[in-house]
C-alpha cells in the first residue's frame, strides 16, 4: 500500500525493508537491496551525495587529486564528483553488488570490497593517501560505530579534508560527536565547517518508518 501523503511511487512495505539494518548483516542486506537502492533513495529525497561533492569543490580540491569515497554504495557520490570534473576517485564498500552498480557509472578509478570500522586492520595502501574523503551513508543506524573516524584520519594526507553526513540525533546516540571532538583534542584534525539540510525531503507528514523529513548535517574536518 502506498501512503497518500507521499510523492513517491514506492509502497510502504518496500520503504520499511530499506529502513531496517543490522551491522552484523549489513553486507547481505545491501546485496539484497542493491537492485533498487537508488530508485528508493532518490525518490524519497537524498541530497547527501550532492552536499558531499559541493563541499569537496568548495575546498578547491584539485580535479586530479585522489579522493576516497568511504561506503560508496552504488556510486552516487562518485557520480556527483564526476559531474564536477573530478577524475581520480577511489571507492570502497562492504557490498559486492552495490559495487557492481557503482562500476556502471564509470566514476571511479578503483573500487574494492572493504568492511570499514576496524582501524587496526585498515589497509596500508589507503593510509595517508588522499587529499579528501567523503562518507555519505555510513554514519547511520545499524551501520558503523565511531571507530570509522580513526580510519578517516588514517586515510588522509596532512591537510586533507574529511567530509561526511549524519543525522543530528546520531551525534549523541552513537557518540559520533564525542569521537569527533576527541580527535580535535588529540590534535588529529580540526573542525572546518558544517551545514544543515533535510534528508527524505520528498516525504510528507509522518512518512514511513525512518523515511520522513529529517535534519541532517554535513561536516568538514581538516587533518593536522
C-alpha positions, 0 to 999 in steps of 0.5 A: 500500500502506498501512503497518500501523503507521499510523492513517491511511487514506492509502497510502504512495505518496500520503504520499511525493508530499506529502513531496517539494518543490522551491522552484523548483516549489513553486507547481505542486506545491501546485496539484497537491496542493491537492485533498487537502492537508488530508485528508493533513495532518490525518490524519497529525497537524498541530497547527501551525495550532492552536499558531499561533492559541493563541499569537496569543490568548495575546498578547491580540491584539485580535479586530479587529486585522489579522493576516497569515497568511504561506503560508496554504495552504488556510486552516487557520490562518485557520480556527483564528483564526476559531474564536477570534473573530478577524475581520480576517485577511489571507492570502497564498500562492504557490498559486492553488488552495490559495487557492481552498480557503482562500476556502471557509472564509470566514476571511479578509478578503483573500487574494492570490497572493504568492511570499514570500522576496524582501524587496526586492520585498515589497509596500508595502501589507503593510509595517508593517501588522499587529499579528501574523503567523503562518507555519505551513508555510513554514519547511520543506524545499524551501520558503523560505530565511531571507530570509522573516524580513526580510519578517516584520519588514517586515510588522509594526507596532512591537510586533507579534508574529511567530509561526511553526513549524519543525522543530528540525533546520531551525534549523541546516540552513537557518540559520533560527536564525542569521537569527533571532538576527541580527535580535535583534542588529540590534535588529529584534525580540526573542525572546518565547517558544517551545514544543515539540510533535510534528508527524505525531503520528498516525504510528507507528514509522518512518512514511513518508518525512518523515511520522513523529513529529517535534519541532517548535517554535513561536516568538514574536518581538516587533518593536522 
